[in-house]
Amino acid sequence: MKIGLQAWGSEGDIRPFIALAAGLTAVGHDVTLVVTDNAGRDYSGLAQRYGYKLKSLPSPNIPNQVESAKIWQSIIDVGNPIKQAEMIMTYGFDPVMENMYLAAKELCTENDLVVGHFFVFPLRVAAEKAKVPMVTINIVHNCLPSRLICPPGLPDFGKLFYPLGWKLVSTMINRIFLPRVNKLRSREGLIPNTDVMNQTWAAEKLNLIAVSRFICDRPDDWDVRHQVCGFLNPPHEDRKEELPAGLEEFIASGDSPVYFTFGSMMQSDLTLINKTLSIWQDSLNILGCRAILQVPWDDLSVFRTNKSVFMVNRSPYSYVFPRCAAIVHHGGAGTTQSCLLAGKPSVVVAHMADQTFWGTELKRLGVAGDTLQRKSLSAQKLAKQISLVLNNSAMPEKANIIGKKMAQENGVKNAIQLIERIFIGGVHIPDESDHRSGVKPTAIPI
């Protein structure tokens, strides 16, 4: 089967598609992945390793490094999740939308099935226009309304408030996204959407939620097309990535270190990096523990550290995380699940709304304390949360249990089985008439 995938966003948005592309290729499908990375990362090496075709689609109006850092910092400083979403669309999505649509039309012409990031509505329009079946991938489970899940961007006041909260969130999301979606749909002669979350962000037959089932217990009020497949983690060949020189020796030379990373939330701007590093290092001075600090800067010699700190610009999480005491991170979907898979507790410093949700989920699972906010972060607050995690024996135990369960869960295999059963095997997906007849939406056995 010829399958085209399209992803947009940060590395955490794109790596699930790399994992799925690799898996689909391994079982014999002809796969093309189109990537728009908002930081211009190069994924060609992974495409060559796993054997799928890669098309990188950069934005035609990428700002220079200084301007990009200022824009990103302003998004973080805003704090309000709705305003953040509008700014991300304005600066990160709108400039490349037309190019993404052209690429989407080409994918639909060349493939039997397309799979897209739930944000990438140009692919949804192209697929509908070309009458090509589509699968969406959702990397977080709080963008699908449910009476059992707290709506995104809102404080959790309890389940009694969820229905009202979903109405409020739906109104705000529609206000941001519907004008963009329907402008393209109308231009292509398609009927306008009326609800983003249930129409634009979820395909008609299959919407994969790329979250471990040990995190997301599928709500019974979800439509049957919403299926939790598990974490879409790239193959373990990632462990073959070369470790930074000296890291192996550092890890082995003392107590398990604390790993610090803000992932794609850290811009390659020396001034902003130093601001974050100052907080990290001051918190370490308070704690007196060993640490690995990850920053997006090639020349690490410009940073002053002591022998209890090791600096990297990248490292293979699947190899390094299991050897750490705890992970301080931003609460991105990929990093969060990588921490759990490694069986390690977290300290979450959220930069955006979905990250606050992930922090809340980790606290619910008993593997993290309170979620901190980057906008108001201080060394004292960070040190306090790290200390709470390091001195809580229950958190590592719970994280270890979840990690062992997740290690037995193959999200990529589950996703492929669902795709093949529905689009090759012809498994019937109940529609609204079935629901009225008493067919209960449930998980499809895989």
C-alpha positions as CSV (number, residue, x, y, z in Angstrom):
1,M,0.0,0.0,0.0
2,K,1.3,3.5,-0.8
3,I,0.9,5.7,2.3
4,G,1.7,9.4,2.6
5,L,2.3,11.1,5.9
6,Q,2.5,14.8,6.7
7,A,3.7,16.3,9.9
8,W,4.3,19.9,11.1
9,G,5.6,21.4,14.3
10,S,8.4,20.8,16.8
11,E,10.6,17.6,17.0
12,G,8.0,16.2,19.5
13,D,5.3,16.6,16.8
14,I,7.4,15.0,14.1
15,R,9.1,12.0,15.8
16,P,5.8,10.0,16.1
17,F,5.5,10.3,12.3
18,I,9.1,9.1,11.9
19,A,8.3,6.1,14.1
20,L,5.2,5.3,12.1
21,A,6.9,5.8,8.8
22,A,9.7,3.4,9.9
23,G,7.2,0.9,11.1
24,L,5.0,1.0,7.9
25,T,8.1,0.7,5.8
26,A,9.4,-2.3,7.8
27,V,6.2,-4.3,7.1
28,G,6.3,-3.6,3.3
29,H,4.4,-0.4,2.7
30,D,5.7,2.3,0.3
31,V,5.9,5.3,2.5
32,T,6.5,9.0,1.9
33,L,6.8,11.5,4.8
34,V,6.5,15.2,4.3
35,V,7.9,17.3,7.2
36,T,7.6,20.9,8.1
37,D,9.8,21.4,11.2
38,N,9.5,24.9,12.7
39,A,13.2,24.9,13.6
40,G,14.4,23.5,10.3
41,R,15.8,20.3,11.7
42,D,17.3,17.7,9.3
43,Y,15.7,14.2,9.4
44,S,17.3,12.8,6.2
45,G,19.6,10.5,8.2
46,L,16.6,8.8,9.8
47,A,14.8,8.5,6.5
48,Q,17.9,6.8,5.0
49,R,18.2,4.5,8.0
50,Y,14.6,3.3,7.9
51,G,14.0,3.4,4.2
52,Y,11.1,5.7,3.6
53,K,11.0,8.7,1.3
54,L,11.4,12.1,3.0
55,K,10.4,15.5,1.7
56,S,11.4,18.5,3.9
57,L,9.1,21.5,3.5
58,P,10.6,24.6,5.1
59,S,8.7,27.7,5.7
60,P,9.3,30.4,3.0
61,N,9.5,33.1,5.6
62,I,11.7,31.6,8.4
63,P,12.9,34.5,10.6
64,N,16.5,34.7,11.4
65,Q,17.7,33.2,14.7
66,V,17.4,36.4,16.7
67,E,13.9,37.2,15.5
68,S,12.8,33.6,16.0
69,A,14.1,33.7,19.6
70,K,12.2,36.9,20.3
71,I,9.0,35.6,18.8
72,W,9.2,32.3,20.7
73,Q,10.0,34.2,24.0
74,S,7.0,36.4,23.4
75,I,4.8,33.4,23.0
76,I,6.0,31.9,26.2
77,D,5.7,35.2,28.0
78,V,2.0,35.6,27.0
79,G,1.1,32.7,29.2
80,N,-2.6,32.6,28.0
81,P,-3.0,29.3,26.1
82,I,-5.5,30.8,23.6
83,K,-3.3,33.7,22.8
84,Q,-0.4,31.3,22.5
85,A,-2.3,29.2,20.0
86,E,-3.1,32.3,17.9
87,M,0.5,33.4,17.9
88,I,1.7,29.9,17.0
89,M,-0.6,29.8,14.0
90,T,0.3,33.4,12.9
91,Y,4.1,32.9,13.1
92,G,4.5,29.2,12.7
93,F,1.7,27.8,10.6
94,D,0.2,30.5,8.3
95,P,3.4,31.3,6.5
96,V,3.8,27.7,5.3
97,M,0.1,26.8,4.9
98,E,0.0,27.2,1.1
99,N,3.2,25.1,0.6
100,M,1.8,22.4,2.9
101,Y,-1.4,22.3,0.9
102,L,0.5,21.9,-2.4
103,A,2.5,19.0,-0.7
104,A,-0.8,17.6,0.6
105,K,-2.4,17.5,-2.8
106,E,0.7,15.8,-4.2
107,L,0.5,13.2,-1.4
108,C,-3.1,12.5,-2.2
109,T,-2.4,12.1,-5.9
110,E,0.5,9.6,-5.3
111,N,-0.9,7.5,-2.4
112,D,-3.7,5.2,-1.5
113,L,-4.0,6.5,2.1
114,V,-2.7,9.6,3.9
115,V,-1.9,10.1,7.6
116,G,-1.6,13.6,9.1
117,H,-0.9,15.5,12.3
118,F,-4.2,16.6,13.7
119,F,-3.2,20.3,13.3
120,V,-2.5,19.9,9.5
121,F,-5.9,20.8,8.1
122,P,-4.5,21.3,4.6
123,L,-4.0,17.6,4.3
124,R,-7.6,17.0,5.5
125,V,-8.9,19.3,2.8
126,A,-6.7,17.8,0.1
127,A,-7.8,14.3,1.1
128,E,-11.5,15.2,1.1
129,K,-11.2,16.9,-2.2
130,A,-9.3,14.0,-3.8
131,K,-11.6,11.4,-2.0
132,V,-8.5,9.7,-0.5
133,P,-9.0,8.1,2.9
134,M,-7.2,9.7,5.8
135,V,-6.0,8.9,9.3
136,T,-5.2,11.6,11.8
137,I,-2.7,11.4,14.7
138,N,-3.3,13.2,17.9
139,I,-0.3,13.4,20.2
140,V,-2.2,14.5,23.2
141,H,-5.5,13.2,24.6
142,N,-7.1,16.4,25.8
143,C,-8.1,17.8,22.4
144,L,-11.0,15.4,22.1
145,P,-14.1,16.4,24.2
146,S,-15.0,14.0,26.9
147,R,-16.9,14.2,30.2
148,L,-14.0,12.4,31.8
149,I,-11.1,14.7,30.7
150,C,-10.4,18.2,31.8
151,P,-10.6,20.7,28.8
152,P,-7.3,22.0,27.6
153,G,-6.1,25.3,29.1
154,L,-8.5,25.3,32.0
155,P,-7.8,24.6,35.7
156,D,-9.3,21.3,36.9
157,F,-12.3,22.2,39.1
158,G,-13.7,18.7,38.9
159,K,-15.8,16.6,36.5
160,L,-19.0,18.6,37.1
161,F,-17.4,21.6,35.4
162,Y,-16.1,19.7,32.4
163,P,-19.1,20.0,30.1
164,L,-19.2,23.8,30.5
165,G,-15.5,23.9,30.1
166,W,-15.6,22.0,26.8
167,K,-18.2,24.4,25.5
168,L,-16.0,27.4,26.4
169,V,-12.8,25.8,25.0
170,S,-14.6,24.7,21.8
171,T,-15.8,28.2,21.2
172,M,-12.3,29.7,21.6
173,I,-10.6,27.0,19.5
174,N,-13.2,27.5,16.7
175,R,-12.6,31.2,16.9
176,I,-8.9,30.7,16.1
177,F,-9.0,27.8,13.7
178,L,-12.3,27.8,11.8
179,P,-11.7,31.0,9.7
180,R,-8.4,29.5,8.5
181,V,-9.9,26.0,7.9
182,N,-13.0,27.3,6.1
183,K,-11.2,29.8,4.0
184,L,-9.4,26.9,2.4
185,R,-12.4,24.6,2.3
186,S,-14.6,27.3,0.6
187,R,-11.8,27.9,-1.9
188,E,-11.8,24.2,-2.8
189,G,-15.6,24.0,-3.0
190,L,-16.1,22.0,0.2
191,I,-18.8,22.5,2.9
192,P,-17.4,24.6,5.8
193,N,-16.7,22.9,9.1
194,T,-18.6,23.9,12.1
195,D,-16.5,22.4,14.9
196,V,-12.7,22.0,14.8
197,M,-12.1,19.3,17.4
198,N,-14.7,16.9,16.1
199,Q,-14.4,17.6,12.3
200,T,-11.1,19.2,11.4
201,W,-8.9,17.5,13.9
202,A,-10.3,14.0,13.6
203,A,-10.7,11.9,10.4
204,E,-13.9,10.2,9.6
205,K,-12.7,6.6,10.1
206,L,-9.6,6.6,12.3
207,N,-8.1,9.1,14.6
208,L,-5.0,7.6,16.4
209,I,-4.2,8.9,19.9
210,A,-0.5,8.4,20.1
211,V,-0.5,8.1,23.9
212,S,0.3,5.1,26.1
213,R,-2.8,3.2,27.3
214,F,-1.2,3.3,30.7
215,I,-1.6,7.1,30.6
216,C,-4.9,7.4,28.7
217,D,-7.6,5.0,29.7
218,R,-9.9,5.5,26.7
219,P,-13.0,7.4,27.8
220,D,-16.2,5.4,27.0
221,D,-17.9,8.5,25.6
222,W,-15.4,8.9,22.7
223,D,-16.6,8.1,19.2
224,V,-15.3,4.7,18.0
225,R,-13.0,6.3,15.4
226,H,-10.9,7.6,18.3
227,Q,-8.4,4.8,19.1
228,V,-5.6,4.9,21.6
229,C,-2.7,3.1,19.9
230,G,0.1,3.9,22.4
231,F,3.3,6.0,22.3
232,L,4.7,6.2,18.8
233,N,8.3,5.8,19.7
234,P,11.1,5.5,17.1
235,P,12.9,2.1,17.0
236,H,15.5,1.4,19.6
237,E,18.2,1.9,17.0
238,D,18.2,5.4,18.6
239,R,20.4,3.9,21.3
240,K,23.1,3.5,18.6
241,E,23.4,7.2,18.4
242,E,26.9,8.2,19.5
243,L,27.0,9.4,23.0
244,P,28.6,12.8,23.6
245,A,32.3,12.3,24.5
246,G,32.7,11.8,28.2
247,L,29.0,11.3,29.1
248,E,29.3,7.6,29.7
249,E,32.2,8.1,32.1
250,F,30.3,11.0,33.9
251,I,27.2,8.9,34.5
252,A,29.3,6.0,35.9
253,S,31.4,8.2,38.1
254,G,28.9,9.0,40.9
255,D,25.3,9.1,42.0
256,S,22.6,9.0,39.3
257,P,22.3,12.6,37.9
258,V,19.2,14.7,37.3
259,Y,18.7,15.4,33.6
260,F,17.6,18.9,32.6
261,T,16.0,19.6,29.2
262,F,13.4,22.0,27.9
263,G,13.5,20.4,24.4
264,S,12.2,22.4,21.6
265,M,11.2,25.2,24.0
266,M,14.8,26.2,24.2
267,Q,15.8,28.5,21.3
268,S,19.3,28.6,19.9
269,D,19.9,32.1,21.3
270,L,22.8,32.5,23.7
271,T,21.1,35.2,25.9
272,L,18.0,33.1,26.4
273,I,20.0,29.9,27.0
274,N,22.1,31.7,29.7
275,K,18.9,32.9,31.4
276,T,17.6,29.3,31.7
277,L,21.0,28.0,32.6
278,S,21.3,30.5,35.4
279,I,18.1,29.1,37.0
280,W,19.2,25.5,36.5
281,Q,22.6,26.0,38.0
282,D,21.4,28.1,40.9
283,S,18.9,25.3,41.7
284,L,21.8,22.8,41.6
285,N,23.8,24.9,44.0
286,I,20.9,24.7,46.4
287,L,20.5,20.9,46.0
288,G,24.1,19.8,45.6
289,C,23.3,17.0,43.2
290,R,24.9,15.9,39.9
291,A,23.2,16.9,36.7
292,I,23.2,16.6,32.9
293,L,22.2,19.9,31.2
294,Q,20.9,19.9,27.6
295,V,21.1,23.1,25.7
296,P,20.8,23.7,21.9
297,W,24.3,25.1,21.4
298,D,27.2,23.5,19.4
299,D,30.1,25.1,21.3
300,L,29.5,24.0,24.9
301,S,32.9,25.4,26.0
302,V,31.3,28.8,26.2
303,F,29.4,27.7,29.4
304,R,31.1,27.5,32.7
305,T,30.3,24.4,34.9
306,N,31.9,22.4,37.7
307,K,32.7,18.7,37.8
308,S,29.2,17.8,39.1
309,V,27.6,19.0,35.9
310,F,27.9,17.6,32.3
311,M,26.6,19.5,29.3
312,V,25.2,18.1,26.1
313,N,23.4,19.6,23.1
314,R,21.7,16.2,22.4
315,S,21.7,12.7,23.8
316,P,19.7,9.5,23.1
317,Y,16.9,9.6,25.7
318,S,16.2,5.9,25.5
319,Y,19.8,5.2,26.7
320,V,20.4,8.1,29.1
321,F,17.1,8.6,30.9
322,P,17.0,5.1,32.5
323,R,20.4,6.0,34.1
324,C,19.2,9.2,35.7
325,A,17.5,9.9,39.1
326,A,14.8,12.2,37.6
327,I,14.1,14.3,34.6
328,V,13.4,18.1,34.6
329,H,11.6,18.9,31.4
330,H,9.0,21.0,29.7
331,G,6.2,18.5,29.5
332,G,6.2,17.9,25.8
333,A,4.3,14.8,24.7
334,G,7.4,12.9,23.5
335,T,9.6,13.8,26.4
336,T,6.9,13.0,28.9
337,Q,6.3,9.5,27.6
338,S,10.1,8.9,27.2
339,C,10.5,9.7,30.9
340,L,7.7,7.2,31.7
341,L,9.1,4.6,29.4
342,A,12.5,5.0,31.1
343,G,10.7,4.4,34.5
344,K,11.8,7.8,35.9
345,P,9.9,10.5,37.8
346,S,9.6,14.0,36.4
347,V,9.7,17.7,37.3
348,V,7.6,19.5,34.8
349,V,8.2,23.2,33.9
350,A,5.4,24.0,31.5
351,H,5.8,26.6,28.8
352,M,2.4,26.1,27.1
353,A,-1.1,24.8,27.9
354,D,-0.7,21.2,26.7
355,Q,2.4,20.9,28.7
356,T,0.5,21.9,31.9
357,F,-1.9,19.1,31.1
358,W,0.9,16.6,30.8
359,G,2.3,17.8,34.1
360,T,-1.1,17.3,35.6
361,E,-1.3,13.8,34.2
362,L,2.1,12.9,35.6
363,K,1.0,14.1,39.0
364,R,-2.2,12.0,38.7
365,L,0.0,9.0,38.0
366,G,2.1,9.7,41.1
367,V,5.3,10.2,39.3
368,A,5.7,14.0,39.6
369,G,4.8,16.8,42.0
370,D,3.2,20.2,41.2
371,T,3.8,21.6,37.7
372,L,5.9,24.7,37.5
373,Q,5.4,27.5,34.9
374,R,8.4,28.8,32.9
375,K,7.1,32.3,33.0
376,S,7.4,32.4,36.8
377,L,10.2,29.9,37.3
378,S,12.9,30.6,39.9
379,A,15.8,28.5,41.2
380,Q,14.1,28.2,44.6
381,K,10.9,26.8,43.1
382,L,12.7,24.4,40.9
383,A,15.0,23.2,43.6
384,K,12.0,22.6,45.9
385,Q,10.2,20.4,43.3
386,I,13.4,18.5,42.4
387,S,14.0,17.8,46.1
388,L,10.5,16.6,46.6
389,V,10.9,14.1,43.8
390,L,14.4,12.9,44.8
391,N,13.2,12.3,48.4
392,N,10.0,10.5,47.5
393,S,10.6,6.8,47.3
394,A,7.1,6.1,45.9
395,M,7.6,8.2,42.7
396,P,10.5,6.1,41.3
397,E,8.7,2.9,42.2
398,K,5.5,4.0,40.4
399,A,7.4,5.3,37.4
400,N,9.3,2.0,37.2
401,I,6.1,0.0,37.2
402,I,4.6,2.2,34.4
403,G,7.8,2.0,32.5
404,K,7.8,-1.8,32.5
405,K,4.2,-1.9,31.3
406,M,4.9,0.6,28.5
407,A,7.9,-1.4,27.4
408,Q,5.5,-4.3,26.6
409,E,3.3,-1.9,24.6
410,N,4.1,-1.4,20.9
411,G,2.4,1.7,19.8
412,V,3.7,1.6,16.3
413,K,2.6,-2.0,15.8
414,N,-0.8,-1.2,17.3
415,A,-1.2,1.8,14.9
416,I,-0.3,-0.3,11.9
417,Q,-2.7,-3.0,12.8
418,L,-5.5,-0.5,13.2
419,I,-4.7,1.1,9.8
420,E,-4.5,-2.2,8.0
421,R,-7.6,-3.7,9.6
422,I,-9.7,-0.7,8.7
423,F,-8.3,0.3,5.3
424,I,-7.2,-3.1,4.0
425,G,-9.2,-5.5,6.0
426,G,-12.4,-3.5,5.8
427,V,-13.3,-3.5,9.5
428,H,-16.6,-1.7,9.9
429,I,-16.6,1.5,11.9
430,P,-20.0,2.2,13.3
431,D,-21.5,5.5,12.1
432,E,-24.1,7.7,13.8
433,S,-27.0,5.5,12.8
434,D,-25.3,2.6,14.5
435,H,-24.9,4.6,17.7
436,R,-28.6,5.4,17.7
437,S,-29.3,1.7,17.3
438,G,-27.4,0.9,20.4
439,V,-23.9,0.1,19.2
440,K,-21.5,1.3,21.9
441,P,-18.4,3.1,20.9
442,T,-15.4,1.2,22.1
443,A,-11.8,0.3,21.4
444,I,-11.1,-1.8,18.3
445,P,-9.3,-5.0,19.4
446,I,-5.7,-5.2,18.1
